[in-house]
Amino acid sequence: MIKTIKIETPLGVMIAGATDEGVCLLEFSDRRMLNTEYKDLAKHFKTTIQEGENKHFKTLRKQLKEYFEGSRKEFSVPLVITGTTFQQAVWKELMNIQYGTTRSYQEQSVALGKPDSIRAVANANGMNRISIIISCHRVIGSDGRLTGYGGGLKRKRWLIDHEKKHSGNAFDLSLF
């Protein structure tokens, strides 16, 4: 069974989902794709989704709190990542983008060894079900502009600014 909870964050309520193996969902509660993600997860795991506690939620809450305080730059909560082989490769590469830095969709495609797959990479980024931890918010347009984020561009800007502020990296906020 997949258990879900609501977690209050500075950016709004997030919905977390977990199996016995780890966290499989972390999304903003107002994301349009949330119901579709629920259905996909229930189908993949051949189970139901129900509100309630899971052993991974204590760690998740603690690590998210530390992240939003600016003291956590990497997460160690166990994740259960479901998707196609290509999607999983894209999401794994997202986790290689250092805290406080950004990468363009083109750079992400090159890092994957698929320089001509920019649209496919962007689509896979958009299918990420584990926001913040799998850091799709760190991917921007080649021109430096913010593009596409399931949680909305205001949240993407906030997350990038937050990480820059706490990373110690010099950063020109006027680009955004």
N, C-alpha and C positions, 0 to 999 in steps of 0.2 A: 504494500500500500504506500502511496505517496501522501505524506502529511504536509500541510501548509500552515503558515502563520503570516501575520502582518507585522512589519517592522517599521516603526516611525524613523524617518531620516530627515536631515535638513532640507532634502529635495522632495519630500513627500513620502507617502506610504509606499512601501515595497512589499511584494508578496514573495515569500521564500517557500520552496518546495524541496523535500528531501526523501530519499529512500533510506534503507538501512546502510547502504554503501556510501552515501554522501549527498550533497546538495545538487539538485538537478534543475532548479529554477530560482532566479532572483530577478524580478521585474518590477517596474513601477506599476502600481495598481491601476493607473489610467492608460496603460499601453493598450492600443487597439487590438493587438495580436494575442493578448493574454488568453482569451477563451480558446483560440486555435492552439496555442502552446499547451494548454491543459489537455485538450483532446489528443494531440500528438504524443504527449508524455504518457497518458493513460493507455493509448494504443501500443506504444513501444514497450511499456512495462507490463502490459496485459493486466492492469489493475485499476483500482479506483483512486480518486483523489479526495481527501477528507481533511478538514481543519483539525489541527492537533499538534502536540509536541513530538519532536524527533530528537534523538541524541546529538545530532549535528547542529541544532539551532543555538545551543548555548555558545558554542565556538563561533558560529556565524555572527550572532549578535555582538559578541565581544570584539571580533575583528572588524566588523563594520563600524562600530563605535570608535575604535582606534583609528580607522581610516578617516572618518569624518573629523576627528580631532587633529588629524595631520601627523599622527605618530606611527601609523602602519602604512608601509609601502608595498608589501607583498602579503598575499593571503596563503594560509596553509590548510584551511578547512578542506576536507575531502570533497571532490567534485565527481559527479556522474554526468558525463558529456555524451549526449546522444545526437546523432546526425549521420549524414553520409560521410564516406571516407574523406572527400574533398572538404566538406564543412569542418570536420574535426581537425584537418590539417590547418585550415584557415584560423580556427579558434586557438589551436596550440600556438600558432605563430603570433596571434594577438597577445598572448601571455608573455612573449619575448620582448614586447615593446616596454622599455624601461619607464618606470614611474616618473612623471614630470616631463616626458618627451612625447612628441607626436610623430606620426609617419603618414605619408600620403597613401592613397589606395594604390598608386603606381608602385611606390616603394614596397608596400605590402605584397603586391603581386610578384615583384622581383625577388623578395625574400623567400617566397614560396617556390621559386624556380619556374614561375608561370607568368612571365612579363606581359603576355598578351591577354591575360584573363582578368583584367581590371573589373569589368562588370560582374563576373562570376564571384570574385573576391568580395566586392561590395555587397552583393546579394547574400553571400554566406555570412558576412558581418551582421547584416540585418536580421538574420535568422538565429543569432546568438540568444540563448535563453538565460544566460547567467551574467547579467549586467554588472558593471564595475569590476568584478573579480576577473572575468574574461573581458579585457579592456578595449572593447570596440570603440569606446569614446575617444581613444587616442588616435584614431585614424581620421584624417582630414583630406580636403581636396588638394590637388597638386599646386593650386594657386594660394594655399594657406588658409582658405576659407573653411568654415564649418559646413559640413554637409551630412545629411542622413544620420539620424540617431533615433532609435525607437522611443527613447524617453523624452525626446524633444530637444531642439537646439539650445534652448536656455539651460537645460540641465547639462548638456554636453559642454557648453561654455563654462558653467560653474565647475564641473569636474576637472576640466583642463586647467582652469585658473587655480583651483584648489591644489592640484598636484604641483603646478609650477611654484606656487607660494611656499609649499612645504618641502620641495625637492632641493632648493638651493641653486637651481639652474637660473641663469639670467634669462629673461623672457620679455619680449615686447608685446604687451597686451593690445597695442593699437592694430595689430594684424587681424584681430578678430572684431 
